[in-house]
Amino acid sequence: MTKTCLIKNLICFITAAALFIPRAAFAEGEENELGVNAKAAILMEASTGKVLYEINPDEQLPIASVTKIMTMLLIMEEIDGGRLTLDDMVSVSENAMSYGGSTMFLETGEQLSVNDMLKGIAVASANDGCVAMAEHIAGSEDAFVGKMNERAAALGMENTHFVNTNGLDEDGHYSSARDVAVMSRELISHEKIFDYTSIWMDELRGGKFQLANTNKLIRFYNGANGLKTGSTSKALCCLSATAKRDNMQLIAVVLGAPTSAERFESAKKLLDYGFANYSITTHITAGDAFDDVPIKKGVAETVGAAAADTYSRLARKGSDEAVESEIILNENLCAPIAKGDKLGVIRFTSGGETLAEVDIISTSDAAKKSVAAIIGDFFKTIMYGNEERNLEKN
């Protein structure tokens, strides 16, 4: 093993040992009716963004490696935007290699794929991997951090400011339970991320480096599929935990728990509460087809129609509120109509109150009849009308 690796192993040992300081050395957090022991916490349903439970949700706190949710979000946006692929090779700089704490033991000049970097970040919480990816995407870590703060502002994260890509303790680096839930929700909208955050054990470098997920809920909680842990002496023990059951995806954020065990236990209590008390019903899914819609002045007399978006409703279990739907088409629908044009809406109501409206859009183009065809139709109408009248006389 090289001298560099020995130094990194020593740093990792010291960092890990810090997490096992006796409980008396930690802040006690806040007890509540769910028994969540943390400085702040929140439970959010992902598809609706509705908050189901919260404790000090907007308090600005250090979040340790939970920061990497934003780092991974920017990586996934680069991939989905076609500017980056999982097979792209990332070169490791001396700066990236120098980072301690949780690492994937990168060496200066080494090259790993984006796929392997994501594994290291999501599973092993690799600080060095975050910096390597930041430099690859933005040219420098500082430039990437600027992008992180821009994205946070765009998401409405009002109590967040990033100073680095990995969450190591620095003045001015903070977020809140609500903001962490918001960026977690945005990250999991890129469903490919679950291929990494749901890994329990894996390997890199042809089996020479073993990975074990820092999020123990992945192995021990039913439905767990992410998302990110974090621990430092300043932030204490933090977690954004995601889990899905019966088509309902929940996000439980715990910040400032006194021990690692209690962050997992607090997250489980939040998730258990959500799954026990709420359910999600999908009333329509994007792409669901409707009957063909009549149109005027078209070569064809109708056009195909489908829902533009998905509408899911969150409700407390046992509630008997009926949801009704009504299709409302635009008046005087005339060709030409292009694929994707709005034809009307489907309105969902309960007890006379409008819950949501989903656009109904055309699934194909509908060309307008030529002037000659319209004139021809006009004369046909006259001719057929005269024939019908003559038959009536006879």
N, C-alpha and C positions, 0 to 999 in steps of 0.2 A: 504493500500500500504506500502511496506517495506521501511526502511530508504534508502536502496540501490536504489530502484526504484525512490524515491523522488530526490536523488542526480542526477541520470541519466536524469530524466525529466528536471531538472534545467540546466544541461549541454546542452541538446538538445535545450532548449529554447534559451540559450545564443548563441549557434552556429547558429540557424536559424535566430535570430535577426541580427547577423553580416551580413547576406546576404542582408539586407535591408538598409544598409548604403547609404546615398544620393549619387547620381551618381557622384557628384563632387569629391568624395573621391576615385574614381576608375580611372585607366588609361583609356584613350579614345579609345585605339585600333586603327585600320587602316580602313579608309573608302576606298571603291573601287567601280568598276562599278556595282557590284551586291548589294552593300550596306551592305556587311558583316562587322560587327563591332566587331573585335576581334584582338588579337595579332597574331594569326596564324589560318589557316583553310585549309581544303583540301576536295575535293569531289572525290570519287573513285567508279568505277563500280566493283562490287564484283567478278563476274565470270571471268573477264579478268584481274583485278587488274589495269586497266588503269586509270590514273589520269585525270579528266576532268577540274579541276579548283584548284588553290592553292594560298595561301598567306603565305609567310614565313614558308614553310612546314617543314624545317629542324631545326628551332630554338629550342633550348633546353629550355623547360618551365615546371613548376610544373603543374600537371594534376589532382590533387585532387582525387576524387573517381573514375574517369575514369580508374585509376589504377586497379580497380576490374575486368576489362576486362581480364587482364592477370591471375588474381586469378581464375576467372570462367573458363578460358581456361584450366588451369591445372586441375581443378576439372573435366571438361568434358572429358579431355584426360584420366584421371583415370577411369572414368565410361566407356568410349568406349573401353578402354584397358582391361576391365574386372577385374580391381583391386579394384573397388568400385562400389556399387550399390546405387540406390536412396533410398532403404529401410534400408541401414546401419545406425546404430544409432551413433551419435556423442556426446561425453561427453564434457561438458563445464568446462574449467579450471578457476581458479581464475584470471589468467592472461587475458584470453579472456573476462571474465565478466567485467574487470576493464576498458575496452575501452569506451570512451564517443563519442560525436558527434552523427552521425546517427547510431542508434542501433536497435536491435530487443529484447532488454532488457533480455538478457540471464542471468541466475543465475548459480552460481558455483554449479557443480554437476548435473545440469539439462541435460537431454538427448533429442535431437531432431534428426529427420532423415535427411539424406543428402538432400532429396527432400525439406524439410522445410527450411533447411539452404540456399539452392539455392534461394528459394522464398525470404527469408530475405535479401540476398545479392543483387539479381537482382532487386527486387521491392523497398525495403526500404533502400537499400544501407547500410546494416548493417556492421559496422566496427567490432563489436564483433563476428559476424558470420564468417567473413573472417579469423580472428585469430583462431577461433575454428576449422574451416576446415583445416587451415594450419597446426595446431598441430596434427590433426587427420591423415593427409596424410603424413607429413614429420617428425613428432615428435616434432618440434618446429617451431616457426614463422621464426627464422633466417634461418633454413634449407630450409624452403619453399621459402623464399625470394631468396636464392641461386638458387633454381630451376627456379624461375621467371626470374632471370638474364640469366641463361643458355638458357632458351627457347627464350628470347628476342634476344640473340646472334645468335641462330640457325635460327631465322626468318629474320636476317639481319637488326635488329633494332639498327642502329649505334648511335643514339642519345638518348638512353634510359638507365637509371640506376634506379633500385628499391632499396629502403631501408626498406619499409614495404609493407604489403599486401593490405592496404586499402586507401592509398593516403593522410593520414594526413600529414601536412606540416613537412618536415624534410630536413635538408641540404643534398644535393647529391641525392635527389629523383626527377627525371625529365624524360620527354619524349619529343616527337615532334608530330606535327599533322600527318606527314607521318607515323611515327612509330605507332601511335595510330590506324591509318587506317589499317596498316598491321596486327596488332594483332586483330583488330575488324574483319577483313576479315577471319582470321584463326578461331576465335571463332565461327562465324556464319556458318562455314563449318560443325560444329556440330549442325545440325538443331534442335536437341532437346532443345537447349538453348532458342529458340523462345517460347517454352512453358512457360518460366519464364519471359523473357524480354518483352513479349507482354501482360502480365497481367496488367490490369488497377487497379482493387481492388481485394483483397483476404483476407484471415484470417489465423491465426495460433493458436495453442493451443486450438482447439475445439471452435473457435470463440471468445476467450478471448482477442486476439490481432489482430487488424485490420491493413491491409497493403494497402497503396496507392502509386502508382508508382510516383517516383520523376521525371520521364520523361513525361511531359505533352503532348508531341507529340503523344503518344500512343492513347490518347483519341481524339485529335483534328486535326491530320494530316492523310490524306488518304493514306493508305498503310504502315503506321509506324509499325514497329515490334521490335524495340529496340533502343538504346542498353544500354547506361549508362551515367548518369549525374555526375557532380562533382563540388563542390564549397568549397573554403577555402579563407581566407583573403589574402593568398599569391598567389594562383592559379587563383583567381577571379572565374568566372563562365565558366565551361567547359562542353562539351557534345560530345559524339559520337552517332550520330543518324542514324539509318538504316530504310529504307523503300523500299517496293517492289511494283511495278506496271507493268503490261503487261510483266511479266517474267523477268523484270530487277530489280536487287537488288542494291541499292545505299548505300554508306556509306559517311556521312557528318560529319566531325570533326571540332569542334569550340573550340579553347583554348583561355582563357584570355578575355572573353567578360565582359564588365563592369557591366552588370546586368543579372539576371536570365532571364528576359523577352527577352533581346537582344540575349542571346545565342540561345534561341528557334527560334527567328525571323531570325537570321543569318542562322541557320541550315535549316529552311524552304526555305530561298532564295536559298541556295545551291541545295537542293533537287529539288525545282521547276525548276531551271536552267537545271539540269540533265534530268528530265523527259520531259521537253519541247523541248530539243534540241537533245536528243540521243535516240536510240532504240537498242535493242539487238535481234539478230536473231540466233536461234540455228539451225545449219546446219546438225548436227548429234548428236545423244545421245548415250552414252555408252550402249551397249547391242543391238543396232539396228542391225537387221539381213541382211546379203547379200545372194545372190544365193550361193548354194553349190559350193565349189571349187574343181576342178579335182586334183587328186593326183596319183602318180605312186607307184607301188609295194605294194599297200594296199589291205587288205581283202575287203574293200569297195573301190569303185572307186572315191568317193567324200568325203568331210568333211564339216560340217557346219561352217559358218563364221559369225562374228559379229564385231562391232566397239568396240575397247578397251576403248575409252574415249569419252567425249562430246566435241564438238567444237562449241562455240558460238562466234559471231562476233558483236562487237560494232561499230555502224556507226552513223554519223549525220543524223538526219531525213531529208528526201528529197534528199539524195544522190542516184544516179542511177547506182552505180557501181554494175555490175553483178558478181556473184560469181559462178565459174564453178568447177566441181569436176571430178576427174579421178581416177579409181581404178588401182593400179599397184601391181600385184602379184609377189611374189618371183619366180625366175626361178627354174625348176626341183624340184618341191615339191614332196617329196617321204615319204612314211611311213617308220618308225613309226612317228606319230605326236601325241603330248600330248595336252590335253585341255589347252588352253591359249597360245599355241605356236603362234608366229607371222607368218602370211601367206603373208603379204604384207602391203600396206598402201592405204588410200584414201587421195588424194592430193587436196587441195582447192586453187584455183588461182583466181586472178582478174587482168585484164589488163596485163596478162602475168607474173605477180608477184605471187610467192608462198606465200600464207597466212599462211597455216598450213598443217601438215600431221598427220593423225590419224592412229594408227596401226589397222590392221585387224587381228583378232586372231581366232584360232580354238575354236569351242564351244563343241568339244567332242574329245575323243581319237580315233586314227586310227591305228589299228594294222598292222604290216608288214606281208605280206604273207610268209608262210613257203617256204623253198627251194623246197620241194616236189610239192607245189602248183604252184610255178613259173615254174618248169620243166614241170608239167602237162599243164600249159597254153602254153608253148613253143610247145609241141607236138600237142596240139589242133590247134594251128595256122598253123603248117605244114600240118596237116591232112585236115583242112578246106581249106587251100590254094590249096592242091592237088585236092580235090573234085571240087573246083571252076574251076580249069584248065581243068579237065576231062569233066565237063559240057560244057565248052566253045568249046572243040574239038568236042563233039557230036552235 
